[in-house]
Amino acid sequence: MSLQRQAFALSVMHVVDVVQPLVVIPYAAWILGPEQFGKFVYALSVGAVAATLVDYGFHWTGQREAAAARLDERALARLLANITCAKSALLLSVFILGLCTLQTLGLDRPLFLAALTTATGNVLFPAWFFIGIEQPWRAALPATAARIVMLGAFVVLVRRPEDTVFATALQGGTPLLAAAMSAPYIARLSGAGFRRVSVSSMCAQFRGGYRAFLYSVVERIVTTAPLLMVTHFQGYVAAGQYSIAEKFVGATRPFFRVISETFLPRIAYYARHAPEDGIFLFSKVCYTLIIGAGLSVFIYFAAPYVILLLFGHAFAAAIPIVRLMSAIPVLLNANLLTSTLYMFNFGHEKAWGYLVALSLLVFFVFAWAGVTSGIQPVFAIPLALIAKELSVLAVSGTYLLRHILSQTSPGSIAPLRLQKAAKSRPRSNPG
């Protein structure tokens, strides 16, 4: 499947993932009322955390392994079966832990079970696998259809505040419905693999995925902690202003995920079987920086007008915040290239894991330093986010620069010659 078609399939899936909640949330607020809507949103947040724990780092490591072994059906079956069993074990652990801490979580049992529907669906619907073998339409079609069906079911079936549990299950149940649609193919492909699952093979997946799990946890913290910190230090009004500004940066994240899921499988395959081709493709992906820079420029100049148009002058205080945060998209784009695509795939995964942990430390240190030095939290925390991304870029960019210099050192092949050779010979066929 061509990279253009993969990008289109992934774009459709992620656009629907963004748009569907934008329709559901206002409707849910109107039907459920303030108190039950608060429970609904909180339960979805708990479900998102549970899904992060259950997914572990398999979205990244499983995707990479599937890409490298895409021509070996037995290896693919074993990989799919092992990761499904490993995620099932994590789901059971989260379920037991949740039942033991229901009072701490502030959820009753039915609402907690409803919140686990997303994590359960992610165990049974291996979107990472379809992306890894470069058949993203197998993920995009059922996921998009499930989103649409669940939207219709939500509007038809959620009619009163007492339907909070049902609303949570419907909104979180998209992966379950997508898994049901894909069940025949998944069962046929992974059936033989389950006979080869063992405790040792599952543990091997856990060992291989812990750095990617750390990455997922850090990303979850970085997307949720800033708002909580602003609320704690400056109150709800400032949190509202910050939240509006952050939405513009958040709207760019699906674009970067499309880039990652389009190119990571192909680069991972080349990194294992034809490294020169992988570097050549990586150099082509670097042109996406133009789009990342364009998004940053657009946010800086256009976001203030959008804020005034949609929210009014009461939220004008969000304008300087969003202009400060406009630097983040281009940095996310650069780090996607140097960290996720290069370091993760070309033999620097251990350093990549340390870098992920270091970046979180950088964020908290800069946030604390900014707040304690008298900078308003709504500005100190975005500055800390920028510092985090710059630290990742500095380290991962150094690794990439060392690779480039090693290719231009005496006795090595220069990058230009590498590119010409890659252009002149038949391309390695990843399937």
N, C-alpha and C positions, 0 to 999 in steps of 0.2 A: 504494500500500500504506500502511495507517495506521501511525502511529508506534508504536502499541501492538503491532501484529503484528511490526513490525521489531524492536522491543525484545525480544519473545519469541523470535524466531528467533536473534538475536544472543546472547541469554542461554543458550539451549540449546547453541549452538556453543561458547561460552566455558566453560560448566560442564563439558562433556565434555573440553575441552582441559585443564582443571584436574584432573578426576577420573581420567582415563585414566593419566597418569603416576604418580598415587598408587597405582595398582594395579600398574603395571609395575615400578616401582623396587624395592619389597620382593621381588618375585618374581625380578627380575634379580640382586639381591644374593645371594639364596639359591642360585640356579642357577650363577652365574658364579664365585662366590667372591670374596674380598677383592681380590686383585690384578687379575683380569680385570674385575671390577665397577668398579674405579677407572679402568681404561682406557676402559670403556664410558661412564662419566659424563664423563670428560675429553673423549672424542671428541664427545659430544653438546654439550659446552660450545664446542669448536672449531667445530662445525657451527652453533651459535647465533650466534657471532661472524661466521662466513661469511655466514649468512643476513642479518644486519644490514647487512653491507657490500653485498651484492647487492640487497637491497631498497631501498637508498639512502634517499631521502625520499619515494619514490613512493606509499607507503601513504597519505600525507597529501596531497601535491600532486595525485596522480592521482585520488584520491577526490574532492577539491574540483573539479577540472576536469571529471570525469565528471558530478558533480552539476549543474554550471552548464550543461553541454551535453547533458543527458539527452534532449532532444527532437530532437537532430540526430544521426541514425544515422551519417552520414558522419564527423562530427567524433568520435563515440565510437569508430568503427572505426580512425581514424587515431591517436587517443590510445592505444587498447589496443595497436595494432601498434608504435607508437613506444616505449612503455614496455617492452613485451616484448623488443624488440630491444636497448634500452638495458640492461635487466637481464641479457640474454644476454651482452652485451659485458662487463659486470661479473663475471658468473659465470666467463667464460673467463679474465679477469684473475686472479681469486681462485684458480682451478684451477692456472694456471701458477705463480703466486707460491707456492702451497702445495706444489707438486711441487719447487720450488727450495729450500724451507725445511723439508722433512720432518724432517731431523735436528734442527733447532731446535725444531720443534713436538713432537718425541718420538713421532711416529706413523709406522707403516709405510704403504706405499702403499694396500693394500686398506682399512685402517681409515680413512685420510683420504678415500678415495673414498666410503666408506659415510657418513662425516660430512657430505659435501656433498649428500646426498639431500634434506635440508630446503631448502637454497638452490635446488637444481634444481627442486624441486616448486613453490617460491614463484614462480619465473619463469613456469611453465606454468599455475599456478592463480591467476587474478587475483581473489582475494577482495576486494581494495580496489575493483575495478571494480564488482562486484556490490553492494557496500555503497554506492558512490557513486551508482549509478542507482536506489537504494532498492529493490533486489530481493535483500535479504540471504539469503533462503531458498535462492537459487542457490548461495550459499557455504555456508550452514549445513547443508543436506541432504547434499551430498557430503562435506563435512569431517567431519560427525558419523558418517556411515556408514563413512568411511575409518578413523576412529579406532577404531570398534568392530571392524572387520575386522582391522586391524593388531594390536589387543589379542588377539584370538583366535589370529592367526597367531603372535604372539610366544609365547604360552603353549604352543601346539602344537609349534612348530618349534625354539624355543630350549631345548635339553635338557642342555647340557654347557658347561663353561668355554671350550671351543674355538670356541663359536658367537658370540664377541664381535663379530666383524665383521658377521655376519648380524643379531645383535640390534641393533646400531647402525643398520644400514640399515632394519630394520623400524620402529624407533621414530622415525627421522627421515623415513621415506618416506610419511607420511600425506598431505602436499600432492601428492606424485606420483600416488598413487591417486585423490585427489580430482580432480586434473587429468584423469586418464583418464576418470573418470565424466562430466566436463563438456566433454570434448573436442569433441563434435559441435556444441554450441552456441557454444563459443569460436571454433572454426574458421569457422563460418558467419558469425559477427558480425565477426571481424577480418580475414577473407580479403581484402576489398577494401582494407583499410587498409594491408596489407603492401606493396602496389604503390606506395604514396605515401611509404614510409619513405626517409629520406635521412640522410646524416651530419649535416647542419645541423639537421634536425628532432629527431634524437636529442640533439644538443648542447643544443638549446633545452630539452629535458626535464631535462638535467643542470643547466643554469643555473637553471632554475626550482625544482629540488628540493634544492639544496645546503643551504638553511637547514633544511628539514625533515630532511635527512640528519644535520645537526649535532644536531638535537633527538633523533633516534633514537640517535646515538652517546652523547650525554650521558645519556640514560635507561639505556642499557646499562651505562655506567660507574657510574652512581649505584646500580644494582641489584647490581653485582658487586664494586665496589671496597671498600665498607665491610667486608664479611666478610674480605677479604684484608688490609685494614688492621688490623682487630682481631686477626687471627691473627699478623700481623707484630709488633705492639706488645705483645700481651698473651698470646699462646699459644693452643693448641688448646682448652683448657678454656673460656676466655672466648669463643672463637669459637663453640663449641657453644651456650653460653648466649645469645649474640647471635643466632645462627641461629634458635633456637626463637622468640625474641621477634619477629624480623623476619618469620617466617612468618605471623603474624597480620596485619601490615600488607600483606604480599604477597597474602593472601587477599582483600583488598578491591579490588585493582587490576582484576580482571575486571569488577567492577561499574562502575568509572569508564570502562573501555573500552567497555562496552555503551552508556553515556550518550553518549560521544563518537561512536561509530559509528552510533547512532540519530539524533542530532540534527545532527551536522556536515554531512551531505549536504544536508539541507533548509535549514539556515541558509546554507550556501554558495550554494545556488541563489537564495535570497531576497537574499543580499548582492549578487549580480550583477544580479538582475532586479527586485527589490522590496525595497530596503533597510529601509523602514519595517516591512514584515512580518517581516524577519529580526530586527530589534531587538525586535519584539513577541514572537516565538517565543523569542528569547534570554531575555527577562524571565520567561517561563514556566519555562524550564529552570532558572532560579535557585532554584526551589523544591526542587531536588534537594539543596541544601545541608542541608536537614533530615535527609535520609538520611545524608549524609556525617558530620554531627554525631552522629547516632545511632550510626553505626559506631564513631566515636572513643570515645563514652561506653561502648559495649558492650565494647570492647577494654580500656578502663581498669578497669572493674569486673569483667568476666567472665573475661578472659584469665588472671588469676592462678589462679582455681579450675580452669580447663581445664588449665593447666600442671601443677598439683599432681596432678590426677586422671590425666592421661595419662603424665606423665614422672616423677612422684614428687618427693620433697623434695630429691633430689640436684640438681634443676634449679631450685630455688627462687630462685637468683640471677638467673634470667631475669625475675622478676616486676617489679623496679624498672625494668628496661630496657624491658619492654613497656609499662609505664605511661608512661614518658617518650615512647615512640614512638607512643602512642595519639593524640597531637596531629596526626600526619601525615595520616591519612585525610581529615579535614575540610579541611586545607590543600590536599591533592591535588584535592579536589572544587572548592574555590574557584578554584584555578589552572586547572583544566579549563575553567571558565566564562570567567574574565577573560583568560586567555592563549590557550588553544587555540581556543575557540569565538569569542571576540570579536576579539582582536588578529590572529589568523591569517586570519580571513575578512573583516574590515572595513577593509582598507587599511593595516594596520600590520605587514606580514610582515617588512619589513626590521628594524624595531625588535624584533620578536619573535625574529628570529635572533640579534641582539646580546644580547638578554635571556637566551636559552638559554646562550650562551657565558659570560655574566656569572655565571649561577647556578652553573655548574660551578666557576668560580673562587672564588665565595663558599663553596662546600662545602669545597674543599681548604684555603682560608685558615682557616676556622673549625675544621676538623678539626686542622690543624697547631697553631693557637693553643691549642686545648683540651688536646691531648696534651702540648705543651711546658709548659703552665702547671700541670701536675700532675693534671688530671682524668683518671680512668680512661678508656682508649679506648672501653670498652663504653658509656660515657655521653657522652664527647666527640664521638664520631662520630654518634650519633643527634641530638645538639644541632646538629651541623653540617648534617645533613639538614633539620632544622627551619629553620635559618637560611637554607638554600637556598630552601626553599619560601616562606618569608616575604619574601625578596628578590624572588622572582617575583611574589608577590601585591602587594607594595608598588608595583612598576613597572606591572604590567598593570592593577592596580586604579586607578592614577592615570590611565592612558589611558581607562579606562571612565568614570571620574568626569568627566574633561574632556568626554567626549561627552555625558554627562548634563547638565552645566552649559551646554554649547553649545545644547542643546535647550531650556533654560529661560531663555536670555538674551533680551533685548528683540528683537522682530522674528522670533523663531523659534517653532516649534510645540512646545508643552510635551509632555512624555512622556505625560501623562494624555490629552491630546487625540489624540495619536498612537495610543494604545491604543484609545480609543473609535472612532476612524476605522477602525482595523484590524478592530475587531469588527463595525462596521456595514456595511462593504463586502464583496462576495464575495471569498473568499480566492484568492490567486494559485495556480493549479494547476500544481504541478511535474511532473505526469505520473504 
